[in-house]
Amino acid sequence: MANLFRPGAVTIPCYMVGPADRADFSPAAGGPVHKVLSTFALGCEMEWAARLFVPEMKGADGVGVGTELFIWHHAPAFASETVVVTVTFDALHGANLCCAVEARVGPRLVATGTTGQHIGARARRAAHFAALQAAAPAPSGPYHFLGLADN
C-alpha cells in the first residue's frame, strides 16, 4: 500500500439523482416514502466517492473494504438534480483511510459525513472472508421482521 495523498487532498465527483434513488419500500412495508434522494442511496454515493482514493493507494494486489459510514442528512435532493460530492482525505491510520464527505446541490447543503476504508492484501482478505463464511450458520431464508422493542 502506498500513501500518495496528504490530509486535505480532495476528490469531487458529481451524481444525478434518479427515480431509483428515492426511499421506496415494498408495499408490505408501506411503499414509497417520498420522491427525494434517500439516505441509503446517498450513503452509496458518499462511500463510492471516498473510494476514489483507494485505487491509487492499494497497489496491484490490494483491496479496499468499507469499515464505516456516517451520514447527517440535512436537506433533500430532488430527481434530476446534480449532487456534488466533495471528499476530503482526513488521515491514514495504519491501513485505515478516513475521509470527510459533503454533498451539495448548488449552495444547498444536502449532507455531511465521514467514511472509512481498510486497505489490505486481496488474498489475505479473501482468506479471512472464506473462513468467516465457512464458520457461519446456514441461512434460514429471507429476512423476517422480529418486531420493535419499547424500552
C-alpha angles and dihedrals in degrees: 000000000000125000104217094164138072127212108280096037109139138205121188118193122171128222131195115218112236134188092263091060097072125099101265118158130184117285089252089058095048104278122237116012100189140328099252134095108292122227088239093057090042090053091053091053094045093051092045091050092051090049089065088087092054103072092060092046104043101064126215095300098039137097135192121225123192113244104172143008125184120182131186105191107205106169141001128269113206131216113285093017118126115236115205110209114200114195120191121197103232105175148328112226104188103303094342117105115202122194137178115222132200126183123198140172102207106308093339112108105222100174147343128200150130135254136197132203128184112213117204147137114305095221093050091048092049091050091048092050092047092052092049092047093049090053094047120104117252113272114260099205138276123345117284128201108242096190135250126286120222107208 
